[in-house]
Amino acid sequence: MKGLFEGFLLPFQGLRMIFRPGFRRYVVVPLLLNITIFGLLAWVGGIYFDDFMGHYLPENSWLSYLRPLLWVVFALAYAMIMFYAFTILANLIASPFNGILAAKIEESLTGRRPEGAEQSLLASIWPAVSAELGKLLYMASRMVPLLILLLISALIPGINLLVTALWLLAGFWFLAIEYGDYPMANHDLPPKQQRQLLKRRRIKSLAFGAGISAMMLVLGFVAMPAAVAGASIYWSRDLRNL
């Protein structure tokens, strides 16, 4: 139970750290980039939304009497697609900054800079982006079967609740992997070893992912650097000693 609460609170502990002097520049730059990208995607999405609705739900459709209800469903689906597209782009763009932020947080906590941390932002771009793509492939290979199972289970009362719970837990796990990578990659730990360490604190890691999810719903853009800082705290105070 203790690990459950500690894991959930990690992103909020990270939030208190990221606006301290010395960390702000690694937060503000990707934050401004992400806001700009989100604004552009929202603008483009708004332009093409009418075309999207006209193609999939024309006014002369035999479902026209359900158009108001289906409009809401289609709008939500469209918004989710745009949100996930933004999330992928945001993680790719912010990944070099996140690695440096994780190194700075760890150095402030332990007094030592990670040996594998890159000194130059330019030098860290390709390794960070490459690692991000690897995480996306790992997540996609697991999420696609879960999505298929979720669609099938929607037809089976009772089972769909279990599959939905599994979907949420998988989301928490993937968030723990996503942000736990930044401090551990600074120590040259390969992805498989990172996942093994997180599994040794499975409940705490899942709770960490749940805390990130809650923060994303409330704080949006700020949740990313806060999660990186929380993962750095998690690594420095727990995982590195396993």
C-alpha positions in Angstrom: 0.0 0.0 0.0 2.9 2.3 0.8 4.4 1.8 -2.7 1.0 2.6 -4.2 0.8 6.0 -2.7 4.5 6.8 -3.2 4.3 5.9 -6.8 1.2 7.9 -7.5 2.7 11.0 -5.8 6.0 10.9 -7.8 4.8 13.1 -10.7 3.6 15.7 -8.1 6.9 15.6 -6.4 8.5 16.2 -9.7 6.2 19.1 -10.4 7.7 20.9 -7.3 11.2 20.5 -8.7 10.9 21.5 -12.4 10.4 25.3 -11.8 13.4 25.6 -9.5 16.4 27.7 -10.8 18.6 25.6 -13.1 15.8 23.4 -14.4 13.4 26.0 -16.0 15.2 26.3 -19.3 14.8 22.5 -20.0 11.1 22.9 -19.2 10.2 26.1 -20.9 11.6 25.4 -24.4 9.9 22.1 -25.0 6.7 23.5 -23.3 6.6 26.4 -25.8 7.3 24.0 -28.7 4.5 21.7 -27.6 2.0 24.6 -27.2 2.9 25.7 -30.7 2.5 22.2 -32.2 -0.8 21.7 -30.4 -2.0 25.0 -31.7 -1.1 24.1 -35.3 -2.7 20.7 -35.0 -5.9 22.2 -33.6 -6.0 24.7 -36.4 -5.4 22.1 -39.1 -7.9 19.8 -37.4 -10.5 22.5 -37.3 -10.1 23.1 -41.0 -10.4 19.5 -42.1 -13.1 18.5 -39.5 -16.0 19.7 -41.7 -14.6 17.6 -44.6 -14.2 14.6 -42.3 -17.8 14.9 -41.1 -19.1 15.5 -44.7 -17.4 12.3 -45.9 -18.3 10.0 -43.1 -21.6 11.5 -42.0 -23.2 13.3 -45.0 -26.5 15.1 -44.4 -28.4 12.9 -46.9 -27.2 9.7 -45.2 -29.8 7.1 -44.1 -28.5 7.8 -40.6 -29.2 11.5 -40.8 -31.8 11.3 -38.0 -29.0 10.1 -35.7 -26.7 12.9 -37.0 -26.7 14.9 -33.7 -25.7 11.9 -31.6 -23.2 10.5 -34.1 -21.7 14.0 -34.6 -20.7 13.9 -30.9 -19.2 10.4 -31.2 -17.3 11.3 -34.4 -16.1 14.6 -32.8 -14.8 12.7 -29.8 -13.0 10.1 -32.0 -11.5 12.8 -34.1 -10.3 14.7 -31.0 -8.7 11.5 -29.7 -6.9 10.9 -33.0 -5.5 14.5 -32.8 -4.6 14.1 -29.2 -2.6 10.9 -29.7 -0.9 12.4 -32.8 0.1 15.4 -30.7 1.3 13.2 -27.9 3.6 11.2 -30.2 5.0 14.4 -31.8 5.4 16.1 -28.4 7.4 13.1 -27.0 9.6 13.0 -30.0 10.4 16.7 -29.9 10.9 16.9 -26.2 12.9 13.7 -25.8 16.4 15.4 -26.0 15.3 18.0 -23.4 13.8 15.3 -21.2 17.1 13.4 -21.1 19.0 16.4 -20.0 16.3 17.4 -17.5 16.5 13.9 -16.0 20.3 14.2 -15.7 20.0 17.6 -14.0 17.4 16.3 -11.5 19.5 13.3 -10.6 22.6 15.4 -10.2 20.7 17.7 -7.8 19.5 14.7 -5.8 22.7 12.6 -5.7 25.4 15.2 -6.3 26.7 13.1 -9.3 25.9 13.5 -13.0 25.0 10.3 -14.8 28.0 9.0 -16.8 26.0 8.2 -19.8 24.3 11.6 -20.0 25.2 13.7 -23.1 26.7 17.1 -22.4 25.5 18.6 -25.7 21.8 19.0 -26.6 22.7 18.4 -30.3 24.6 15.3 -29.6 21.6 13.9 -27.6 19.0 14.4 -30.3 19.4 11.2 -32.4 19.9 8.8 -29.4 16.8 10.3 -27.7 14.6 10.2 -30.9 15.8 6.6 -31.6 14.9 5.5 -28.1 11.5 7.2 -28.4 10.8 5.3 -31.6 11.8 2.0 -29.9 9.3 2.7 -27.1 6.6 3.4 -29.6 7.2 0.1 -31.4 7.1 -1.8 -28.0 3.9 -0.1 -27.0 2.2 -0.6 -30.4 3.1 -4.3 -30.4 1.1 -4.7 -27.2 -1.6 -2.1 -27.6 -2.9 -3.3 -30.9 -3.8 -6.8 -29.6 -5.4 -5.2 -26.6 -7.4 -2.8 -28.8 -8.7 -5.8 -30.9 -9.6 -7.6 -27.7 -11.3 -4.5 -26.4 -13.4 -4.2 -29.6 -14.4 -7.9 -29.4 -15.2 -7.8 -25.7 -17.6 -4.9 -26.3 -20.0 -7.6 -27.5 -19.7 -9.7 -24.4 -21.3 -8.3 -21.2 -19.1 -8.5 -18.1 -15.9 -9.4 -20.0 -15.7 -5.9 -21.5 -15.2 -4.5 -17.9 -12.2 -6.8 -17.3 -10.6 -5.9 -20.7 -11.2 -2.2 -20.0 -9.4 -2.5 -16.7 -6.5 -4.3 -18.5 -6.4 -1.5 -21.0 -6.1 1.1 -18.2 -3.3 -0.9 -16.5 -1.5 -1.3 -19.8 -1.7 2.5 -20.2 -0.2 3.1 -16.7 2.6 0.6 -17.5 3.5 2.2 -20.8 3.6 5.6 -19.1 6.0 4.3 -16.5 8.2 2.9 -19.3 8.0 6.1 -21.3 9.2 8.4 -18.6 11.3 5.9 -16.6 13.5 5.5 -19.7 14.9 9.0 -19.4 16.9 8.7 -16.1 17.8 5.0 -16.8 19.0 5.7 -20.4 21.4 8.2 -18.9 23.0 5.2 -17.3 23.1 3.3 -20.5 20.5 0.7 -19.3 19.0 -1.1 -22.3 15.1 -1.1 -22.6 14.8 -4.8 -21.4 16.7 -4.1 -18.2 14.7 -1.0 -17.6 11.5 -3.0 -17.8 12.9 -5.6 -15.5 13.7 -3.0 -12.9 10.2 -1.5 -13.2 8.7 -4.9 -12.8 10.5 -5.4 -9.5 8.5 -2.5 -8.2 5.4 -3.4 -10.3 2.7 -1.8 -8.0 4.7 1.3 -7.5 5.5 1.6 -11.2 1.8 1.2 -12.1 0.9 3.8 -9.5 3.5 6.1 -11.0 1.8 5.7 -14.4 -1.6 6.4 -12.8 -0.3 9.5 -11.3 1.0 10.7 -14.7 -2.4 10.0 -16.2 -4.2 12.0 -13.5 -1.7 14.9 -13.9 -2.2 14.9 -17.7 -5.9 15.3 -17.3 -5.5 18.3 -14.9 -2.4 20.1 -16.0 -1.9 19.0 -19.7 1.4 20.3 -21.1 3.2 20.6 -17.7 2.6 16.9 -16.9 5.5 15.8 -19.3 8.4 17.5 -17.5 6.9 16.8 -14.1 6.7 13.1 -15.1 10.4 13.2 -16.2 11.4 14.7 -12.8 9.2 12.2 -11.0 10.9 9.3 -12.9 14.3 10.8 -11.9 13.3 10.8 -8.3 12.0 7.3 -8.6 15.3 6.1 -10.1 17.6 8.0 -7.7 15.8 7.0 -4.5 14.6 3.5 -5.4 15.3 1.8 -8.7 19.1 2.4 -8.8 19.5 0.5 -5.5 17.9 -2.7 -6.8 
